[in-house]
């Protein structure tokens, strides 16, 4: 009798387990989560990470206008954002985490007519990140940044003058890429308009040159 009970419990347990796991994968698949990645999804992600307002409020809006020189702050004490873009005397390499995403974005765009535009976006963003990071910290990794998969896990620090040269070279190449490219998907900033991105690359070169020019 005891053996019969054990056999019954064993069979009953196996039946329950089988019924619970029969459609386990289907039940635990979120239809709203993508199972594959396309270049436009990565473009949206890195653009949002780069240009989002961390605290969507009037202060953030005013900060952006000060930094872009669209307005000025008249008060007893100066506002650091009017000149440097930061209240705090330190920087970081957080933006460089996105270099892997831009690399994948270009890889996944292979065979896509908009490949040159995605290549241009990757170059522009690296230059944009490098520009603001070097303003904060001076000498930084730039020429070897984002090359961990090539075996460079500890990129060398470039002199700031060399960083600016690299930034200008990347912006120029990005401008040419956009000029040869077509409109692309995933752009939440300029609607994927390659012509506008090409103009932005040109304008940003002027901003960099203005930054390094002697007063």
ABEGO torsion letter per residue (X at the ends): XAAAAAAAAAAAAAAAAAAAAAAAAAAABBAABBABBBAAAAAAAAAAAAABBABBBAAAAAAAAAAAGABBBBBABBBAAAAAGBABABBBAAAAAAAAAAAAAAAAABGBAAAAAAAAAAAAAAAAAAAAAAAAAEBBBAAABGAAAAGBABBBBBBAAAAAAAAAAAAAAAAAAAAABBBBBGBAAAGGBAAAAAAAAAAAAAAAAAAABBX
